Amino acid sequence: MVIHCLTSAALLSLGLPILFVVPLLVIILVGFCVSFRRWRNPAWQTVICDEGCWVLKGGAGVQEVSLRWFYHFGQLMVLGFQYGKDGKVTIPLFSDGASSNQLRQLRQVLLLTTPASSN
């Protein structure tokens, strides 16, 4: 978020034509809003699947979620969850975030799990 503010200040200090600066400032503002939204959401440290029930644990507590989608490519895994009516969480899992045994178990669970429908 700090980078967005510094970029805006630098762009305004260059003295470029307003028709060039305004679209860039709008793009920077959108990026700032997205960054602020992600910063405001809690950071989840643990993903748990117990008999088909998914739970996220973190500093903000425990949140029951439903798995909506997942993506697996090499050592990268991305899980998409939904909680409540409009709450959505996307969690990237990198190979250094868990032991190889835990990642193998999660891949097996994902092979057996069908994400909830998006109805």
DAVEN-V216852 format. One record per pair of residues at least 24 apart in sequence whose ideal C-beta (glycine too) atoms are under 10 Angstrom apart, sorted by the first residue. I is the first residue (numbers start at 1). J is the second residue. If there is no record, write none. Layout:
I,J
I,J
This chain:
1,31
1,32
1,33
1,34
1,35
1,36
1,38
1,39
2,32
2,35
3,28
3,31
3,32
3,35
4,28
4,29
4,30
4,31
4,32
4,33
4,34
4,35
4,36
5,32
7,31
7,32
8,32
38,90
41,87
41,88
41,89
41,90
42,89
43,91
44,81
44,89
44,91
45,97
46,98
47,77
47,79
47,81
47,89
47,91
47,93
47,97
47,98
47,102
47,106
47,109
49,79
49,105
49,106
49,109
49,110
49,112
49,113
52,109
52,112
52,113
52,114
54,79
54,81
54,82
54,83
54,109
54,113
54,116
55,81
56,81
56,83
56,89
56,91
63,87
63,89
65,89
65,91
65,116
66,115
66,116
66,117
67,109
67,110
67,113
67,114
67,115
67,116
68,115
68,116
68,117
68,118
69,115
69,116
69,118
70,106
70,107
70,109
70,110
70,113
70,115
71,110
72,103
72,106
72,107
72,110
72,111
75,100
75,103
77,103
77,106
77,107
77,110
79,106
79,110
79,115
80,115
81,115
81,116
82,115
82,116
82,118
